[in-house]
Every structure is written in C-alpha cells, then in structure tokens.
Amino acid sequence: MKAVFVLAAGLLLGSSDAMAQTPKIQDAVAKANALVKAAVAGGAIPGAVMLIAVDGKVLEQRAFGFAQLNDFEGRKLAAPRAMQTSTVFDLASVTKVMAATMAVMLLADQKKIDVGAPVYRYLPDFRGPDFDKITVRHLLTHTSGLVQWQPLYYQAADKAGIYQAIRTMPLQWPVGEGYHYSDLGFMLIGAIVERVSGKPLDVFVAETLYGPLGLKHTGFLPKTHGLSDFAVTESGNGYERHMIYGPDFGYGYKGDPKSWDGWRRYVLDGEVNDGNAWYGNGGVAGHAGLFSTAADLKVLLDLMLNRGIVAGQRMISAEVVDLFLKPDAHLGWRQPEGLPSGAFAHTGFTGTYILGVPEVKLAFVLLTNRQNAGVDAKGYFTDVGPLQEQASRMLLEALSHKP
C-alpha cells in the first residue's frame, strides 16, 4: 500500500502556513488519519484517500486500505489491490457540484444563464401550469417539487427519453414548498447546460474547466479517456434493484419490477454506479457520472475558496462565486449544519465527500469505496457520514484557534 504524508514543516511561509504547523493542527491531522485508518481496519470501508489543504497548501494526502478488496460475490480477493493517492473515484452526487453546478456558474458568468429565469427559457418544451413556475434556482436548491428518484431507465434508454420521462412526470410537491433532494432536478440542470452551451455536458466541462486547469484525472466515462486504477464500487446494481423490488426500501417503485432486466452483473470498476446515469444517460448526467482524484478535487475546491481564481487563473467572476455560496442560500452546494457560515460541501452515494470552508481556507476531501464492503443485514452500505463529520469538525476546531 502506497501512503503519502506531506507536512509542510519549515518549507512554508506566511501566517496561514505558520498556523498549519501548530501542534493543534498537526494533532488534528493525526487524529483524522487515525479515524480513517480505524474505519478500514474495522471493515467499515475497504479503503480511502484523504486530502487536507489550507490556503492551497497540502498538509496531508494519504491512501488507506484497498481500491478493491472483494470480488462480485463479496469474497475477499487473494491479492486485494492497494489504494493509491492517485486512485480515481466514482464521485456519484459530487457530480452535482463539480460538474453541473460549476457548468451553470461558468454560463452564468457569461450571461448565458440567469438562475432566476424559468426553466422553460432554456428548455422551451418544459411547460405546464406547475412547470412554468420552476426556475433554475429551484433546481439548484432542490425546491422544484420534482420527484426525488425513480428508475427512469425502466422507461427510456437515452437522454432524450429520460428528459421526456421527467417532463411528463407530475410534481411530488408544490414548487418552492421546501427542500426535497432530487436527482431528476439535476438531470434537468445537465440538459440546460447542454442546450445553452451547444455541447454535451462532459465536453463542455472538459473544454472550459478541467482542461484549462490541467486536471487530467477528472471527467465522465473515464475508461474512454485512458484512465485506470479505479476504486471499485458495487457488485452490479444490487442496491437499486433492492429499491425497486423492495416496496419499503428507498423511494418506492410503483411499476412492475420485472419489466426491465438489464442489470450489470459484475463489479463496477470505472463505470458509474448510478443506474440512471449509466443505463439511461450513457454515463454522462448532471446528477452523477463524474470521476476524479483527491488532488484534482482540491484544485476545484480552491477555485471556490479563492472566489474564482486558481493557480493564477481567473475562471469565474467573484460575483458569481459569491452568488452561489451566499450564506443560507447556497446554489447547488450544501451548507453543512453547525459549520462556519459560507462553508460548502457535498456527499456522494459511493462514499465520497468534499468540504470547503472559506473562513479558514480549508479544503478537505475524503473519498471512500464503501460499496465494495457490501451491505449489512438490512441491505444498507456503511454510513460514512459520522466519519466525514468527525474528521471535519476536528480540523475546523484546530484551525479556528490561533497558535
């Protein structure tokens, strides 16, 4: 197993760097390491990659455990594949911010998208008494009233069909009534980006964001771009199958579970885990499908922390970044409860987590492949939320105190 440990002892200059060398920070980093190491040793997760940076400087980047521990049947491999700091992860819903939301930010900066405009301005046939009220902002803040999740691949096998399925599906709640996290809403965000930019979502973000930033391990359909060494996720789509066949599991499916049987029956290695992204959208969607490494994600977090500038490049105007990270009104991003105002984060179902805290310039990335450990007796994967929260809070507590 390859492990990389970087503490900037004696090499960093400036007040923020001095703070990063304090015993409190070093102790917090060590404790975060211990937490992840214990989760791997206890079998909660097969492996992980953690990166901690302050003001752009990497304090820690370490790989733990294995990129693949178990085979399709859940049996431990004779020679498990070690996790590397360069291992590429299926980000799942982190796609919503690192691809879809950032794409909207770029287009908003170009005055091509107004987040307050109705969706039908960009998708002209998205009309109806209720649909007419839905704005881009509603989609970004999960307040559109759209259904949260359904296996749309039961109805369609391509993007056009998926869009039609969403467009003809009644709302589940009144528009603007409240927060109801919706994958369908971000599928529409992806469709808006494609309609406005005139390019597929994966091409647009590659050409306008990832490419200019030199991110060589971030993108959709990673195998087609020559990437390898992936953190494997699930054995097929057993979890989603359970959501569909189990009436009291997940969001509930009212159709005939046996009407479609295109399930993958192998360990998912470099293929997006999410069924709607893979079966219905060809691997590229606004809600899921992005792959990346901890190091690349740190660059994108720095872009937000520095209000649109990274590595000396102005990618997005400060005004647009401020709009999307406005306290208590984040667009796309989630504002973690109990963390400093302006903190922004997102999780992914595969076990991924990113956090940015402008107040202390913290960029925190914790990527796990929890699904390769399999499910518990009730059919659920390990809950990595407590691990993410505890590590984040320890780091923030240390950073909030002066030397």
N, C-alpha and C positions, 0 to 999 in steps of 0.2 A: 504494500500500500504506500503510495506516494503522499507525503504530507509536506505542505509548505507553510512555514511560520515566518512572518515578517513583523518585527517590531522595530520601529524607526529609531533605535537608540543612537543618539549622538549624531544623526545624519540630517535631522530636520531643523528648520529654522522658523522663527515666528511664534507668536503667543499660542495659537491653536495647537501647533506642533508640541510646544512645551507642555501644554495641558495633556496631550495624548500620551506623554511619557510619565505622567504621575503614577504613583503606586495605586491610586484608586482605579485608574483606567486599566492599568496592567492587571490588576486583580479581577476587574470585571471581565476582561477578555479571557483570562484563565478560567473563570467560573463558567463563562459561556461555552468555552471548549469542553469543560467537564460535563456540562449538561448534555451536549450533543453526543459526546463520547459515551455517556451512560445510556442514552436512548438507543444507540447502536448496540452496545454490549448487552442491554436487556432485551433485545429482539424487537423493540417497538418499530424501528426502521432499519432497513438493510444498510443504508449509507446516507451521506450528506456532504454538501460543500457549504462552508460558511465563509463570508467575507465581511469584514468590518473596516470602514474607512471614515476618517474625519477630515473635513475640509479638503477632500480629494486625495488624501494620503492613506494608503492601505496600512492598517495596523495589524491585520490578521487575514490570512487566506489559507484555509486548511480543508483537506479532504478527509472524510471518515468512512470506514467500512467499505461497502461494495456497491458497484454500479449494477451488478446483477448477482444475487445470492441464490435465488430459487429458479427452478425450471417451470414449465407450464403447469405441472401437477402440484406445484408447491413444495417439491423436494429440493433439498439443498444440493447445489452443484458440487461435484467433486473438486472443481477448481474455480471457486467464485471469482468474478472479475473485479479487481480493485477499483475503487472510486479514485478519480484524479481531480485536481483543481480545474482541469480543462474539460472535464466531462460535460456533455451537452444534455440539458434537461428539457422535457416537455413542460412548458410553463402553465398549461391549462388556462385558467381565467386571468392569470397575469397578462395574457394576451390583450385583455380588455384595455389595459392602460399602456403597456409598452408597444402596442401596435395601433389598435383602433383609436384610443383617446389621443395619442400623440399625432396620429394622422389628422384627426379633426383639428388639433391645435395648429398644425402646420397650415392647413387650409383656412382656418380662421384668421391666422396671421396674414394670409394672402388676400383676405377679404372675400374669399370664395364660399365660406360657410358662416352663417350667423346662428349662434347657438340658440337664440331666442326665436328663430323662424320656425314655422310649422314644417313637419317632415315632408309634406306634400310639395313644398317648394323644390325639393331635391329629388323626390320620388313622386312624380306627378299623379300616378295612379293610386297612391296611398291615401284614399279619400273615403269619407263616410262621416256620419254625424258625430261619432266619437273620435275617429282617427283624425279628423280635421283639427281637433284640439291639441294633438300631440306635437310637441316641439322637439328639436334636437336636444335641448336641455333636459326635457323629460326622459329621453332615452339615456342620456349620460348619467342622470341621477336616479335611475331606476324608479321613476314615479309616473311612468306612462300608463300603467294599468294593464300592460301586456301580460299574457300568460308567462309564468316563470320558466317552465321547461316542459317540453313534450318531445317524444322521439319522432322528429319531423321526417326522418329517413324512412319511416313507415309510409309516408305519403309522397315523398319525392326523392330523386336520386341526383339532382343537380341544383345549382344555385338558383336558377330561375324558378324551379318547382318549390324550393324552400321558401323563397320570397312570396310566392303566391299562397303557400300554406299559411304564412304569418299574416298576410294581407287579408285573408278571408276568415281568420280565427277571431271570434268575439273577444273583447277585452274581459279580463277577470275582475278588474276593479275600476272605479271611475278614474278618469285622468287626473293626476295630481293629488289623489287622495292620500297617498303615503308611499313609503319605501317598500318595494317588493322586487327584490333582486331578480332580474330577468335576462337569461341568455338570449332570448328572442330579440330583446331590445338592442343588444349589441350586434346581433346578426344584421339588424337594420342599419346600425352605425357603419358596419362594413360595406353594406350596399350603397349608402350615401357617399362614402369616400370613393368608391369605385365610379359612381355616376358623376360626381363632381370633378374628380381628377382625370377621368377617362382612362384609368389604368386599373388592373386588378390590385387588390389591397396589398398582396405580397410584393408586387413590383413597385408600387408607389412608395411603400416604406423602405424598401431596399434602395431605391434610387435617390430618395430625398432625405433619408435619415441614417439608416445603418451604413450605407456605402460611404457617404461623406464623413462619418465618424470613424471609419475604419473598423467597424465591427464585422469580423469575419466568421463569427460563430452564432450569429443571430439571424433568424429568418424562418419562413414556413417551408414545409417539405424538405427538410434538411438533407435527406439522402440524395436528392436530385442535385444538390449543390456540393456533393463530395464530402459532407461531414460524416464523422463516425464517432465511436466511443460515446454512446448514449447511456444515460441512466434509464434502465428499462422500467416500465410502469406495470401494467396489469396483464394477467393471463386472459387474452381476449377482452371482451366487454362484459364480464360476469356481473359487475355491479349494476350497469344499466339494464342488463337482462333481468336482474332481480327487481329493479324499479318498475319494469313493465309487467313482469309475471306476478310480482307480489303486490296485491292491491293495497296493502297497508305499509308499503315501503316506498319512500321517495315521494314524488308528487302525484302519483296515481295515474294510471292509463286506462281510459275507458274503452279503447278498441280491442280487437282480437289479437292477443299476443302472438298467435301462430300465423298471422297473415304475412309475416316477413321473417326470413331466416338467413340473413346474410352475415351473421356474426363471424368475426375473426376468431380463429381457434389456434392461436399461438401467442407467445409472449410478445408484447408490443415493445419494439426496440427501434426507436427512430420514427415511429408513426404516432400521430396524435392520438391520445387515448379517447378523447371526447367523440361520441358517436355522431352527433350532428355535424361536427367539423369534418370527420373522416368520411362517413357514408353519404352525407348529404351535400357537403360543400367541397369535396375533393381535397380536404386537408387545409383549406385556407378560409378562415372566417373571422369575423370581428370579435367573437367571444372566446375562441380557443384555436390553437394550431401553431402558435409561435414557440420556437425552441431557442435556447440561449445558454450562456455560461454565466457564472457569478461575476467574472471580470467584465464581461460586456454589459451586464445589467448595472454594474456600478457606474459605468460611463453614462448610461441613460438616467440614473438617479442623480448623478452630478449635474446633468443638463437641467434638471428641475431645481435642484438645490441652488444653482448659480443663476437662476432666473433666465434660462435660455442660452447660456454660454457654456461651452465645454471645450477644453483644450484650445482656448483662444478663439473658437469659432462661435459666432452668433447664429444659432439655429432657429430660435423662436424669440419673438419680442418679449421683453419683461412684462409688458402689459397683458399679453395673452397668458403667460405662465401665472401671473397674479390672479387673473380671472378664473383659471381652472383650479387654483389652490386657495381660493378665497375661504377663510376660516368659516366653518359651519355650512359651507355651500360648495364643497368640492365637486368638480365635474369629472366623472369617470373614476377618479381616485376615491378611496375610502379614508375617512378620517378616524383613526383609532381612538376609542374611548379612553379617557384618562391620560393621554399623551399631550405634549405641548400643542397649543393652538398652531395650526398650519402643518402639523405632521401629516404625512400622506403615506398610504400603504395599499397593498393588495395581496390577496392569497390566491393560490391555485389548487384545484382539487387533487392534483397529483402529489401535493405536499410541498408546494413552493411558496415563498414569502419574500416580499421586498418592503423596505421601510425607508423613508427619508424624513429627517427632522431638521428643517431649516434653522431653527433656533440654535442648534449646536453643530450644524453641518454634518450630521451623521447619515451615512449611507450603510444600510445593513441588509445583507442578502443571506437567506438561509434556504437552501434547496435540498429537499429530501426526495427519495424514491419510495415513499411509504407503501405504495401499492404492491411492490414486489414482495412484501412481507405477507400478503394475503389478508383475508378478512377474519374478524373474530366470530364467535359462535352466533352472534346476532346478524352477521352479514356486513359489518362495518369495518372500514380501514382504521388504523391507528389515528387518533385525534392528535395532530401535531400543534394545535392551537396553543395549549399551555406551554409547550417548549418555545414557540415563537414569542409568546408574550413575556415569559420569564426572562429570556435572554435579552429582549428589547429593553425591558424595564431596568435590568441590572446595568446595562450600558448607559442608558439615559440618566440613571441616578448618579453614576460615576462622572459623567460628562457635565452634569449640572452643578457640580461642586468645583470651586476654584482650588488650585493647588494649595 
